[in-house]
Amino acid sequence: MKNTIGIIQELVQWFEKFVEANPDTEVDLNSFIIWVNTKLFEDDHADHDAHDNAHLDMELTFLMALQNRHYRTYAKKALNDSDLSSPEGFSFLYHLNLVDSYRKMELIKMHHLEPPSGIEVLKRLLKRGFIEEFDDPDDGRAKRINITESGKRKIKEILPKMEQVFSRMSADMSTGEKMHVISFLKNMNNFHEREISKL
């Protein structure tokens, strides 16, 4: 068993490797912990061959896709008794509640929806009086949308139920586990944003 000094020395060595491996990364404790955790995991699984990695990629992708299905199942149940018929409708309203307004396509792209699908969501919200549209003063061809007082009341009404959905989606993880998952997913999301922009 290592004594306290030995552990500290080992931590210093890991930190030096972290700084060397990430010269352009802003040094902070969270990034360092995630990096060490990743390196230790890689060392424990260094005997995986290419076939194993391909299997891991497939399983990871499948499990991430399942999370979206689980979310939609929970969200649809939470929204069942409301005038919001889809998780996208809730998300549109929620984000509009945080700002003065968005351009239509700006909001649709933010949610990675195909334009026809996004327009249908907006039409349903407009029909129910939760949002309103107006001409964009900076672009005569574009329309902007904002949330109405009715929409604000609807968000206030439904948010407690959706917060229960978000809590359930975290699967009883600790705060530290949530921070780790968020960091990993942010890195993955940034990667895919860059890749998709090249298509």
ABEGO torsion letter per residue (X at the ends): XBBAAAAAAAAAAAAAAAAAABAABBBBAAAAAAAAAAAAAAAAAAABBAAAAAAAAAAAAAAAAAAAAAAAAAAAAAAAABABABAAAAAAAAAAAABABBBAAAAAAAAGBBAAAAAAAAAAAAAAGABBBBBBAABAABBBBBBBAAAAAAAAAAAAAAAAAAAAAAGGBBAAAAAAAAAAAAAAAAAAAAAAAAX
